Amino acid sequence: MSESGTATSNAAASGTVPDRHPARSGSAVHKIPKMAEVIAADLRAQILSGELVPGKPLFTESTLMNTYEVSRPTLREAIRLLEAQHLVSVRRGSHHGAVVRLPDIAVSAQAVAIQLQLHGATLGDVYRFRSFFEPQAVRLVAENATPDDIGRLRAIAAQLAAQRGSNAGFAATAWTFHQALVELSGNATMSVVAATLQRVSQQHAERYMGDLEYPEVQQRRAVRAFERLIVLLEAHDGRAAEEFWAEHMAAVYSAMARKNSEKLISGIFE
């Protein structure tokens, strides 16, 4: 069977391949995917669903060639597509072959950082956007927090208190607390957006704002704010928690605005 014929038969089996005839929407013609794209889409679905486990080798070339009834060049094109999407890593040498992986949040952070740089965004822009959704996340946490959730936040706050006096360690742990809040909200979209913006902000600060200091008084206030928030979350007082965190983030922005908020996002991933 030809590779184009195989595409049709595999489509029927997996449901991933569109009609062979171009579909029209107004004047637009939908592109029929190449066989390599079909294979990549099928393997991508298996990776993202967990059917193919990260860290494990992908099927051998011969197995995949037989499964999809395609030539080696077509299969390798499919693997290159997956590699470009950070879903496999290709090992060279005697133990060659593709290994399943999941993309790190740095992949999306790099793309977002480029767009932010293109549009002239500042660190203040990023923080202001976070201040819109993070208090909402806090309210969700307050409404649904379990004892384990509260325990996780208390552990981070305790670690933060122990790192007073260390700028780098204190900042990293503070980022961890903010991200944990969004993750515990249970909103996957918010969590991904927050993690992406956190990576952009953190790398920007580490690279271009090495002189940024966290005075002892500022560190004490941050620790107290985190501890106060945890009390509100444990009491499941969503409105009070949301209002408190909005006020806290506004105060932090006011402090950082005096020096750093208008620095452009630039060159983070060069």
Phi and psi in degrees as a GROMACS rama.xvg file:
@    title "Ramachandran Plot"
@    xaxis  label "Phi"
@    yaxis  label "Psi"
@TYPE xy
-73.4344  163.963  SER-2
-65.4484  -35.2912  GLU-3
-68.3104  -35.2468  SER-4
-68.7985  -36.7451  GLY-5
-63.1902  -37.605  THR-6
-56.8201  -39.8822  ALA-7
-68.9377  -42.6839  THR-8
-68.1988  -40.298  SER-9
-67.0104  -32.7855  ASN-10
-60.3898  -42.7492  ALA-11
-63.5713  -35.5321  ALA-12
-74.3866  -41.5199  ALA-13
-100.255  -19.53  SER-14
73.4092  18.6931  GLY-15
-102.849  -6.74766  THR-16
-108.007  133.106  VAL-17
-77.7441  175.365  PRO-18
-53.4795  145.449  ASP-19
-69.7962  -21.4684  ARG-20
-92.1553  133.862  HIS-21
-58.1953  131.684  PRO-22
-93.4013  140.034  ALA-23
-108.9  138.825  ARG-24
-129.968  99.1933  SER-25
67.1393  -121.321  GLY-26
-97.9838  -1.65013  SER-27
-83.7503  141.546  ALA-28
-115.305  123.383  VAL-29
-76.0162  132.611  HIS-30
-72.8581  136.647  LYS-31
-83.3072  123.684  ILE-32
-66.2812  146.633  PRO-33
-70.2476  161.218  LYS-34
-60.2201  -37.3772  MET-35
-61.6062  -37.2994  ALA-36
-68.3906  -35.5826  GLU-37
-64.022  -46.2821  VAL-38
-62.9532  -45.8343  ILE-39
-60.2124  -40.5988  ALA-40
-64.1985  -39.9812  ALA-41
-66.8217  -45.2873  ASP-42
-68.2387  -36.4054  LEU-43
-61.291  -42.4623  ARG-44
-61.579  -38.2567  ALA-45
-69.2272  -35.7887  GLN-46
-69.0932  -47.9832  ILE-47
-70.1016  -24.1411  LEU-48
-83.5226  -10.7516  SER-49
90.4535  0.629635  GLY-50
-65.757  -37.2197  GLU-51
-103.253  122.914  LEU-52
-88.1249  130.931  VAL-53
-57.4642  138.618  PRO-54
93.1738  -14.1747  GLY-55
-96.8867  149.881  LYS-56
-64.8434  144.644  PRO-57
-70.7079  166.913  LEU-58
-56.9465  154.164  PHE-59
-65.4227  159.294  THR-60
-56.4537  -45.2631  GLU-61
-62.5725  -38.8526  SER-62
-64.4282  -45.7135  THR-63
-68.1884  -38.6349  LEU-64
-62.259  -39.5334  MET-65
-71.3927  -39.6743  ASN-66
-62.44  -47.1848  THR-67
-95.4994  -4.49047  TYR-68
53.4113  54.9439  GLU-69
-129.931  167.944  VAL-70
-80.9602  165.227  SER-71
-61.5886  -44.2164  ARG-72
-59.2848  -39.2042  PRO-73
-64.6236  -44.4596  THR-74
-62.637  -43.1486  LEU-75
-66.2555  -31.7659  ARG-76
-64.4019  -40.0695  GLU-77
-63.0569  -42.2775  ALA-78
-64.6544  -38.3037  ILE-79
-63.1568  -36.8992  ARG-80
-62.4302  -43.5677  LEU-81
-66.3784  -36.404  LEU-82
-65.6294  -39.7041  GLU-83
-64.3358  -26.6413  ALA-84
-91.7272  6.33132  GLN-85
62.801  31.4752  HIS-86
-101.9  -12.2941  LEU-87
-143.087  155.153  VAL-88
-120.029  135.702  SER-89
-101.381  118.905  VAL-90
-86.5014  139.893  ARG-91
-102.624  166.176  ARG-92
92.8376  -157.154  GLY-93
-66.2775  -28.4841  SER-94
-105.072  46.438  HIS-95
-68.773  160.186  HIS-96
139.957  165.142  GLY-97
-92.493  136.538  ALA-98
-115.246  134.66  VAL-99
-68.838  140.201  VAL-100
-148.478  166.985  ARG-101
-116.045  140.197  LEU-102
-67.8141  138.197  PRO-103
-74.171  158.605  ASP-104
-61.4729  -19.7244  ILE-105
-61.0367  -26.3361  ALA-106
-63.1774  -49.5354  VAL-107
-71.5383  -33.5104  SER-108
-62.9208  -38.3287  ALA-109
-63.4104  -45.4379  GLN-110
-64.0809  -42.3777  ALA-111
-66.45  -40.8821  VAL-112
-61.0923  -38.3529  ALA-113
-63.5594  -43.6494  ILE-114
-66.2309  -38.6724  GLN-115
-63.8584  -42.8646  LEU-116
-63.7358  -42.0662  GLN-117
-59.3832  -35.7472  LEU-118
-96.431  9.62935  HIS-119
68.8307  31.4016  GLY-120
-71.1301  152.04  ALA-121
-112.705  168.097  THR-122
-61.9719  -33.0477  LEU-123
-63.9383  -37.6141  GLY-124
-57.8799  -46.2492  ASP-125
-63.2787  -44.7842  VAL-126
-66.8247  -39.9802  TYR-127
-61.992  -40.0138  ARG-128
-64.8323  -41.3456  PHE-129
-61.6563  -34.57  ARG-130
-69.8768  -14.8252  SER-131
-77.5033  -46.0167  PHE-132
-96.6241  -22.7358  PHE-133
-66.9644  -41.8865  GLU-134
-59.9062  -34.5785  PRO-135
-64.4293  -39.511  GLN-136
-62.2879  -41.0443  ALA-137
-59.9275  -41.1692  VAL-138
-61.8451  -41.7783  ARG-139
-63.212  -39.1425  LEU-140
-63.3171  -44.3686  VAL-141
-60.1041  -37.2088  ALA-142
-74.7656  -24.1292  GLU-143
-127.811  5.68635  ASN-144
-63.2241  136.246  ALA-145
-98.4324  165.72  THR-146
-56.2846  -35.8047  PRO-147
-65.6367  -38.1143  ASP-148
-62.5212  -46.068  ASP-149
-63.4926  -38.9606  ILE-150
-62.6111  -39.2776  GLY-151
-62.8669  -44.7157  ARG-152
-67.9024  -38.5739  LEU-153
-62.5826  -38.7116  ARG-154
-64.062  -40.8578  ALA-155
-67.487  -41.8983  ILE-156
-63.2058  -38.6751  ALA-157
-65.0775  -40.1381  ALA-158
-63.8674  -39.6738  GLN-159
-62.2806  -44.4173  LEU-160
-61.5839  -36.9525  ALA-161
-71.7292  -17.4106  ALA-162
-101.102  11.1377  GLN-163
-59.0852  134.384  ARG-164
102.04  -14.9406  GLY-165
-111.03  107.2  SER-166
-59.1821  -52.1976  ASN-167
-64.5028  -48.1261  ALA-168
-65.3623  -39.9253  GLY-169
-63.8265  -45.4733  PHE-170
-63.529  -43.4148  ALA-171
-63.0298  -41.0585  ALA-172
-70.4758  -35.0397  THR-173
-62.8642  -41.1407  ALA-174
-58.6902  -42.6054  TRP-175
-60.336  -40.5261  THR-176
-64.0884  -46.4941  PHE-177
-59.976  -43.9651  HIS-178
-67.1398  -38.3244  GLN-179
-60.7589  -39.4017  ALA-180
-57.7283  -46.3879  LEU-181
-69.5994  -40.7744  VAL-182
-60.0436  -41.3821  GLU-183
-72.3844  -11.3388  LEU-184
-66.5271  -23.5303  SER-185
85.0843  0.583089  GLY-186
-95.4497  109.155  ASN-187
-64.6677  -40.4308  ALA-188
-62.5622  -46.2594  THR-189
-61.5456  -38.5774  MET-190
-64.5731  -43.4985  SER-191
-66.4929  -44.3997  VAL-192
-61.4312  -44.4545  VAL-193
-64.0897  -42.9195  ALA-194
-64.3782  -38.7393  ALA-195
-64.7938  -48.5863  THR-196
-67.6164  -32.9775  LEU-197
-62.324  -44.8165  GLN-198
-63.5998  -41.7686  ARG-199
-60.7992  -49.5653  VAL-200
-64.0173  -43.8417  SER-201
-65.8838  -45.4907  GLN-202
-68.2558  -35.4384  GLN-203
-63.2476  -45.4801  HIS-204
-63.5778  -43.2959  ALA-205
-65.6231  -35.4708  GLU-206
-86.1556  -38.5288  ARG-207
-113.63  -6.3414  TYR-208
-130.782  46.5378  MET-209
-64.236  -21.8755  GLY-210
-85.0019  1.39982  ASP-211
-65.4363  126.16  LEU-212
-115.087  151.207  GLU-213
-118.292  90.1974  TYR-214
-55.4666  155.216  PRO-215
-54.8922  -41.1216  GLU-216
-64.4168  -37.746  VAL-217
-68.5351  -37.5651  GLN-218
-66.3909  -40.5676  GLN-219
-62.7643  -41.3235  ARG-220
-64.2271  -39.7818  ARG-221
-63.7825  -43.9836  ALA-222
-62.5768  -43.7805  VAL-223
-63.3061  -39.7006  ARG-224
-63.9556  -42.8062  ALA-225
-63.9818  -43.3665  PHE-226
-65.8555  -39.5729  GLU-227
-64.5055  -41.5546  ARG-228
-62.1125  -40.765  LEU-229
-61.6186  -38.6836  ILE-230
-60.6745  -44.1387  VAL-231
-66.107  -38.528  LEU-232
-66.1774  -41.4812  LEU-233
-65.5191  -30.1339  GLU-234
-82.6617  -2.47312  ALA-235
57.4386  35.7142  HIS-236
-94.6362  85.581  ASP-237
-62.6557  -45.0185  GLY-238
-64.7214  -46.7703  ARG-239
-64.4141  -39.1666  ALA-240
-64.5178  -43.7474  ALA-241
-62.8442  -46.8816  GLU-242
-64.4391  -42.7638  GLU-243
-61.9731  -44.0875  PHE-244
-70.9904  -33.5293  TRP-245
-63.4604  -41.7192  ALA-246
-65.8999  -41.2723  GLU-247
-62.6625  -46.8915  HIS-248
-65.9585  -35.3063  MET-249
-64.9809  -39.2482  ALA-250
-67.2238  -40.0195  ALA-251
-65.1253  -42.4529  VAL-252
-63.1651  -40.1339  TYR-253
-60.0571  -38.5611  SER-254
-69.8683  -42.7625  ALA-255
-75.9391  -26.0232  MET-256
-63.4045  -26.3576  ALA-257
-64.9807  -19.8106  ARG-258
-133.302  -39.8321  LYS-259
-121.243  -13.637  ASN-260
-67.8625  -26.7602  SER-261
-93.2738  9.96747  GLU-262
-69.977  132.235  LYS-263
-70.2964  144.335  LEU-264
-71.0222  119.547  ILE-265
-158.403  142.896  SER-266
60.4885  20.6668  GLY-267
-63.0852  -39.1353  ILE-268
-108.879  22.5727  PHE-269
